[in-house]
Amino acid sequence: MNRISIAELLVSDNYLHEVTVKGWVRTFRSNRFIALNDGSTIKNIQCVIDFEKTDPSIIKRITTGAALSITGLLAESVGAGQSVEIQVSKIEVLGDSNPEKYPIQPKKHSFEFLREQAHLRIRTNTFSAVMRLRSALSFAIHDYFTKNGFYNVHTPIITGSDAEGAGEMFRVSTLNPMNPPKNEAGEIDFTQDFFGKETNLTVSGQLEAETYAMALGKVYTFGPTFRAENSNTSRHLAEFWMIEPEVAFNNLDANMDLAEDFIKSVLKYILENCKDDLDFLNQRFLDEEKTKPANQRSEMSLLEKLNFVIENNFKRVSYTEAIEILKNSKPNKKKKFQYLITEWGADLQSEHERFLVETHFKCPVILFDYPAKIKAFYMRLNEDGKTVRAMDVLFPGIGEIVGGSQREERLDVLLEKIKTFEIDEKELWWYLDTRRFGTAIHSGFGLGFERLVQFATGMGNIRDVIPFPRTPQNAEF
């Protein structure tokens, strides 16, 4: 008999017909009631065995974590909490689980402990819900761009350029680290390396995506990116996924329109298609908030936050206006901010971004026209000569979730900025060619996928929204 998923069975009303399910034991009560889960839903199906008719040697092997194949009649459940159950006629143990050694027991585990068991933590309710939502968001992203005429571009993971100018990159090399070849100046001779030059793992696919936008019109990347920032916070990963659309002929206003419509669309998708997982995570979020001091609790539940973003127009505010608001705010005047705002040109921190969203405007915010000195070289310089056409989308509870800009399309201005940022012009000859041959206004943005998943699931640590987190001193699994 073909296996049927538990998700399908739980919405079935075709009672008293024989079904086969396969999954893993969550709990086994009273030597009679098996709670089985196969990953298709956060909900378990109850399988009721007849103790007297079941081989005792089989019953001993029904332990938490064991993999089972169960066949029986689907029946209307008389117990609370489920609409259907399976009256077991045949049971087969596909894979045993030693109850004394299995680390994921039916009790509450700390997230710190579960990170050490990342290969098994997906079997918990929280992580299975998070990862199903991650999958749904991924689908919604591709679906949105496809329906809106974008082409997906697979940009290089190995690169010879640093798009952000951050310098915090992972080197890719086949040279002997103990005895690398040296040139006459005594420096490592990368001409003898695999690619004939110094290469790294990419921090962004943006520059390459720009070149494709200038031919295909509307493109997007969705792939892994890497940053060797030695930061052990709840907001940073060394390996993460980025969504980066680039659109020819879009100015900054159109770029802001795209970002707002895109975010609302993908969040609406999960609200409509992931109800069980969101309900569970919403309750988890509320329970978690109760453990915090009253002044640190969120004013909104997880579901309220999602609806808050979907239902509110994003407020568009210039950086200059935001600085004035922050400078005159109570937290700044009373020195409650960790980083006080004293002058124009300050690089805003998460605490400032959250104040603007959650306290001042009480809606998502898009900040634009940032000081050129704190933004990347490729952002279009404004007529004032001191600000660039940059934009950041700020969310409640998380701060910046999107960063983007109108790109500098003028060759002479871009060359001057490259010189100011001390970037080797020869390394970007191909990028500059798009300004030499048919240049045009174009814009794009980057959205950190894990930041989006974190917002959508209410998880407090970014390491808990990616299957196997890569962080300083940690590349396990």
ZAMARGU-4260 file (C-alpha; in steps of 0.2 Angstrom, whole numbers, plus 5000, padded with zeros to 4 digits):
<rodrens>
0) 5000/5000/5000 | 5006/5017/4996 | 5011/5029/5010 | 5000/5044/5013 | 5006/5059/5022
5) 5000/5064/5039 | 4996/5081/5033 | 4984/5073/5021 | 4976/5061/5033 | 4972/5075/5046
10) 4961/5084/5034 | 4953/5068/5028 | 4935/5062/5032 | 4936/5046/5023 | 4934/5035/5038
15) 4936/5016/5040 | 4947/5014/5025 | 4965/5006/5027 | 4980/5018/5026 | 4999/5017/5028
20) 5009/5030/5036 | 5028/5031/5040 | 5036/5043/5052 | 5045/5045/5068 | 5039/5042/5086
25) 5036/5058/5096 | 5029/5049/5111 | 5022/5032/5116 | 5009/5032/5130 | 5002/5018/5140
30) 5009/5005/5129 | 4995/5010/5117 | 4995/5027/5110 | 5009/5032/5097 | 5011/5050/5092
35) 5018/5049/5075 | 5026/5063/5065 | 5032/5062/5047 | 5037/5081/5044 | 5023/5085/5033
40) 5014/5095/5047 | 5018/5101/5064 | 5004/5090/5070 | 5006/5072/5075 | 4993/5058/5071
45) 4988/5046/5085 | 4990/5028/5081 | 4981/5016/5093 | 4988/4999/5095 | 4979/4984/5103
50) 4992/4979/5116 | 4985/4961/5118 | 4987/4958/5099 | 5004/4966/5096 | 5020/4957/5098
55) 5028/4962/5114 | 5045/4962/5106 | 5038/4976/5094 | 5031/4986/5108 | 5048/4987/5117
60) 5056/4994/5101 | 5043/5008/5100 | 5053/5022/5108 | 5055/5041/5105 | 5064/5044/5089
65) 5061/5027/5081 | 5055/5026/5063 | 5039/5016/5060 | 5028/5010/5046 | 5010/5009/5052
70) 4995/5002/5043 | 4977/5002/5050 | 4960/5009/5048 | 4957/5028/5048 | 4944/5032/5061
75) 4936/5047/5069 | 4945/5051/5085 | 4935/5051/5101 | 4950/5059/5111 | 4953/5078/5112
80) 4965/5087/5101 | 4963/5077/5085 | 4949/5073/5072 | 4956/5057/5066 | 4967/5043/5072
85) 4973/5026/5066 | 4967/5010/5073 | 4983/4999/5070 | 4982/4983/5062 | 5001/4981/5057
90) 5016/4989/5063 | 5034/4988/5057 | 5050/4996/5065 | 5060/5003/5051 | 5074/5010/5062
95) 5077/5008/5081 | 5081/5023/5093 | 5090/5019/5109 | 5080/5029/5122 | 5094/5031/5134
100) 5105/5039/5120 | 5093/5048/5109 | 5096/5067/5113 | 5079/5074/5108 | 5068/5069/5122
105) 5049/5074/5123 | 5053/5089/5135 | 5059/5107/5133 | 5077/5109/5127 | 5087/5125/5126
110) 5091/5132/5109 | 5109/5132/5114 | 5108/5113/5117 | 5099/5110/5101 | 5112/5120/5091
115) 5124/5106/5096 | 5112/5093/5089 | 5108/5103/5073 | 5107/5086/5064 | 5092/5081/5075
120) 5084/5097/5081 | 5073/5097/5065 | 5063/5083/5074 | 5057/5096/5087 | 5041/5106/5084
125) 5049/5122/5084 | 5063/5118/5071 | 5051/5108/5060 | 5039/5123/5060 | 5054/5136/5056
130) 5061/5125/5042 | 5044/5122/5034 | 5041/5141/5034 | 5059/5144/5027 | 5054/5133/5013
135) 5038/5141/5010 | 5046/5159/5010 | 5059/5152/4997 | 5045/5147/4986 | 5036/5163/4988
140) 5051/5173/4983 | 5054/5163/4967 | 5035/5164/4963 | 5034/5183/4966 | 5049/5187/4954
145) 5043/5174/4941 | 5026/5182/4940 | 5033/5199/4939 | 5044/5196/4924 | 5061/5194/4933
150) 5074/5181/4927 | 5084/5171/4940 | 5103/5173/4938 | 5116/5162/4947 | 5130/5174/4951
155) 5147/5167/4955 | 5151/5161/4973 | 5170/5163/4970 | 5175/5181/4966 | 5190/5192/4963
160) 5181/5207/4968 | 5174/5214/4985 | 5157/5221/4981 | 5155/5229/4998 | 5172/5235/5001
165) 5171/5227/5018 | 5188/5217/5016 | 5180/5203/5028 | 5181/5189/5015 | 5185/5171/5015
170) 5200/5167/5004 | 5199/5153/4991 | 5216/5145/4987 | 5224/5129/4982 | 5242/5135/4987
175) 5251/5126/5001 | 5248/5136/5017 | 5264/5130/5025 | 5275/5135/5010 | 5266/5146/4997
180) 5276/5153/4982 | 5283/5170/4984 | 5286/5184/4972 | 5302/5195/4971 | 5294/5207/4984
185) 5292/5192/4996 | 5273/5192/4995 | 5262/5177/4991 | 5262/5174/4972 | 5244/5172/4968
190) 5248/5171/4949 | 5253/5153/4954 | 5236/5149/4962 | 5222/5140/4954 | 5213/5155/4947
195) 5229/5165/4944 | 5224/5179/4956 | 5218/5181/4974 | 5200/5175/4975 | 5187/5174/4989
200) 5170/5168/4993 | 5157/5182/4988 | 5149/5194/5000 | 5136/5198/4986 | 5130/5194/4969
205) 5125/5212/4965 | 5139/5218/4954 | 5137/5203/4942 | 5118/5205/4943 | 5119/5223/4938
210) 5127/5217/4921 | 5113/5205/4918 | 5100/5218/4922 | 5108/5229/4909 | 5103/5216/4896
215) 5088/5206/4903 | 5080/5221/4911 | 5074/5213/4927 | 5084/5200/4936 | 5087/5193/4954
220) 5099/5182/4963 | 5095/5170/4977 | 5111/5161/4983 | 5124/5159/4997 | 5135/5173/5002
225) 5149/5174/5015 | 5157/5186/5027 | 5172/5183/5038 | 5166/5195/5051 | 5172/5189/5068
230) 5155/5193/5076 | 5147/5181/5089 | 5130/5190/5090 | 5112/5184/5088 | 5111/5194/5071
235) 5127/5187/5062 | 5131/5172/5052 | 5147/5168/5042 | 5137/5160/5028 | 5120/5166/5024
240) 5108/5168/5009 | 5104/5184/5000 | 5090/5189/4988 | 5096/5203/4976 | 5085/5210/4963
245) 5092/5222/4950 | 5081/5232/4938 | 5086/5243/4923 | 5077/5260/4921 | 5071/5260/4940
250) 5075/5275/4950 | 5076/5275/4969 | 5057/5278/4971 | 5053/5263/4960 | 5066/5253/4970
255) 5056/5257/4986 | 5040/5252/4978 | 5047/5235/4973 | 5054/5232/4990 | 5038/5236/4999
260) 5027/5226/4987 | 5039/5211/4987 | 5040/5210/5006 | 5021/5211/5008 | 5018/5198/4995
265) 5029/5184/5002 | 5023/5188/5020 | 5005/5187/5014 | 5009/5170/5006 | 5014/5162/5022
270) 5000/5169/5032 | 4988/5161/5019 | 4998/5144/5017 | 5007/5140/5034 | 4993/5143/5047
275) 4997/5128/5058 | 5016/5132/5059 | 5012/5151/5062 | 4999/5147/5075 | 5012/5136/5084
280) 5026/5149/5083 | 5015/5163/5088 | 5011/5154/5104 | 5029/5150/5107 | 5033/5169/5104
285) 5020/5174/5117 | 5026/5161/5130 | 5044/5167/5127 | 5039/5185/5130 | 5031/5181/5146
290) 5048/5176/5153 | 5055/5194/5149 | 5055/5209/5160 | 5039/5219/5157 | 5049/5234/5149
295) 5057/5222/5136 | 5041/5213/5130 | 5035/5216/5112 | 5019/5225/5111 | 5014/5214/5097
300) 5012/5195/5094 | 5021/5187/5080 | 5005/5186/5069 | 5001/5204/5074 | 5019/5209/5068
305) 5016/5200/5051 | 4999/5209/5048 | 5007/5225/5054 | 5019/5225/5040 | 5006/5219/5027
310) 4993/5231/5032 | 5003/5247/5034 | 5011/5258/5021 | 5030/5260/5023 | 5034/5277/5029
315) 5048/5285/5018 | 5059/5296/5028 | 5076/5304/5023 | 5091/5301/5033 | 5093/5319/5038
320) 5075/5320/5045 | 5078/5303/5054 | 5094/5311/5062 | 5084/5326/5069 | 5070/5314/5076
325) 5083/5304/5084 | 5094/5318/5091 | 5078/5326/5099 | 5071/5309/5105 | 5069/5305/5124
330) 5081/5290/5124 | 5094/5301/5116 | 5092/5316/5127 | 5091/5305/5143 | 5106/5295/5136
335) 5096/5279/5135 | 5104/5274/5118 | 5120/5264/5119 | 5126/5275/5104 | 5121/5293/5106
340) 5116/5303/5091 | 5126/5319/5091 | 5128/5324/5073 | 5123/5322/5055 | 5134/5308/5047
345) 5132/5295/5061 | 5130/5277/5056 | 5113/5271/5063 | 5112/5256/5075 | 5098/5244/5077
350) 5092/5253/5093 | 5090/5269/5082 | 5081/5259/5068 | 5069/5251/5080 | 5065/5267/5089
355) 5060/5275/5072 | 5049/5260/5068 | 5041/5254/5085 | 5040/5270/5094 | 5040/5286/5083
360) 5032/5281/5067 | 5023/5265/5073 | 5025/5257/5055 | 5038/5250/5044 | 5050/5263/5038
365) 5061/5266/5023 | 5076/5278/5026 | 5084/5286/5011 | 5097/5298/5005 | 5111/5292/5017
370) 5128/5301/5019 | 5140/5295/5005 | 5154/5292/5017 | 5145/5278/5026 | 5138/5269/5010
375) 5146/5259/4996 | 5155/5266/4981 | 5142/5260/4968 | 5127/5271/4975 | 5122/5286/4965
380) 5128/5302/4971 | 5115/5316/4974 | 5116/5333/4968 | 5121/5340/4985 | 5138/5330/4983
385) 5137/5323/5001 | 5122/5310/5001 | 5119/5295/4990 | 5102/5287/4983 | 5103/5273/4996
390) 5088/5265/5005 | 5086/5254/5020 | 5069/5245/5025 | 5067/5245/5044 | 5055/5232/5053
395) 5049/5231/5070 | 5059/5219/5082 | 5073/5217/5069 | 5079/5234/5062 | 5086/5234/5045
400) 5080/5220/5034 | 5083/5227/5017 | 5097/5238/5010 | 5098/5245/4992 | 5101/5260/4981
405) 5100/5268/4964 | 5116/5263/4956 | 5129/5276/4950 | 5126/5275/4931 | 5138/5290/4927
410) 5155/5283/4922 | 5165/5299/4927 | 5157/5300/4944 | 5159/5281/4947 | 5177/5282/4942
415) 5180/5296/4955 | 5171/5286/4969 | 5181/5271/4965 | 5197/5282/4967 | 5190/5289/4984
420) 5187/5272/4990 | 5204/5266/4985 | 5197/5252/4974 | 5208/5245/4960 | 5200/5251/4944
425) 5208/5237/4934 | 5198/5224/4945 | 5182/5231/4940 | 5185/5234/4921 | 5170/5223/4917
430) 5158/5232/4929 | 5164/5249/4922 | 5160/5243/4904 | 5141/5243/4908 | 5143/5262/4910
435) 5153/5264/4894 | 5141/5254/4883 | 5123/5259/4885 | 5122/5265/4902 | 5106/5269/4910
440) 5098/5272/4927 | 5095/5256/4937 | 5092/5251/4955 | 5092/5236/4966 | 5092/5230/4984
445) 5098/5215/4995 | 5087/5206/5007 | 5096/5194/5020 | 5085/5178/5019 | 5089/5173/5036
450) 5083/5190/5043 | 5067/5188/5034 | 5064/5170/5041 | 5069/5177/5058 | 5056/5190/5057
455) 5043/5178/5050 | 5045/5165/5063 | 5049/5176/5078 | 5065/5167/5082 | 5077/5177/5093
460) 5093/5171/5086 | 5098/5170/5068 | 5107/5154/5070 | 5090/5145/5073 | 5083/5149/5056
465) 5096/5141/5045 | 5099/5122/5045 | 5117/5122/5049 | 5124/5139/5056 | 5142/5144/5052
470) 5149/5156/5065 | 5166/5160/5072 | 5174/5144/5078 | 5160/5133/5072 | 5158/5124/5056
475) 5151/5108/5064 | 5140/5096/5053
</rodrens>
